[in-house]
Amino acid sequence: MAIGGYEEIMKNIKPYDSKSFETMAPGPFQRFLRTCKIYQFIRFIAINLKMLKVVAKSHH
């Protein structure tokens, strides 16, 4: 790639602005899922089953 191509790429790169670093606030459904004990328990079981599957594959 020639120097001209590099300049073409660099002119399209913009520096970070304050909007790039703002966090998104979770919506009401996401907040509900984060605080729901039943959902958290189901996720806990699912993640543990995935881990068991990975460990079982590694022992063969």
VMD Tcl script that draws the C-alpha trace (Angstrom):
set ca {
  {0.00 0.00 0.00}
  {1.42 3.34 -1.00}
  {1.75 6.44 1.16}
  {-1.32 7.91 -0.51}
  {-3.42 4.98 0.72}
  {-2.22 5.56 4.28}
  {-3.24 9.21 4.13}
  {-6.64 8.19 2.74}
  {-7.20 5.88 5.72}
  {-5.94 8.40 8.28}
  {-8.29 11.15 7.13}
  {-11.28 8.90 7.98}
  {-10.08 8.18 11.52}
  {-11.65 10.52 14.04}
  {-10.39 11.02 17.60}
  {-12.47 9.84 20.54}
  {-15.09 12.21 21.82}
  {-16.93 12.24 25.13}
  {-19.83 10.26 23.61}
  {-17.53 7.28 23.02}
  {-16.96 6.74 26.73}
  {-20.50 7.09 28.05}
  {-22.10 3.98 29.48}
  {-25.52 2.77 28.48}
  {-28.09 2.60 31.25}
  {-29.80 -0.82 31.34}
  {-33.47 -0.92 30.50}
  {-36.14 -2.07 32.93}
  {-36.13 -5.67 31.65}
  {-32.35 -5.94 31.99}
  {-32.51 -4.53 35.53}
  {-35.18 -7.10 36.34}
  {-33.01 -9.96 35.06}
  {-30.03 -8.72 37.06}
  {-32.00 -8.76 40.31}
  {-34.25 -11.80 39.74}
  {-32.99 -14.68 41.94}
  {-34.77 -17.34 39.86}
  {-33.16 -16.14 36.62}
  {-29.75 -15.92 38.32}
  {-30.10 -19.50 39.58}
  {-31.00 -20.77 36.10}
  {-28.00 -18.94 34.61}
  {-25.77 -20.37 37.35}
  {-26.86 -23.91 36.50}
  {-26.43 -23.31 32.75}
  {-22.91 -21.93 33.17}
  {-21.93 -24.82 35.46}
  {-23.22 -27.36 32.93}
  {-21.16 -25.67 30.21}
  {-18.07 -25.83 32.42}
  {-18.66 -29.52 33.16}
  {-18.95 -30.18 29.43}
  {-15.63 -28.44 28.75}
  {-13.87 -30.28 31.59}
  {-15.32 -33.62 30.45}
  {-13.99 -33.05 26.91}
  {-10.54 -32.21 28.22}
  {-10.25 -35.50 30.13}
  {-10.57 -37.71 27.04}
}
mol new
graphics top color blue
foreach p $ca { graphics top sphere $p radius 0.5 }
foreach p [lrange $ca 0 end-1] q [lrange $ca 1 end] { graphics top cylinder $p $q radius 0.2 }
display resetview
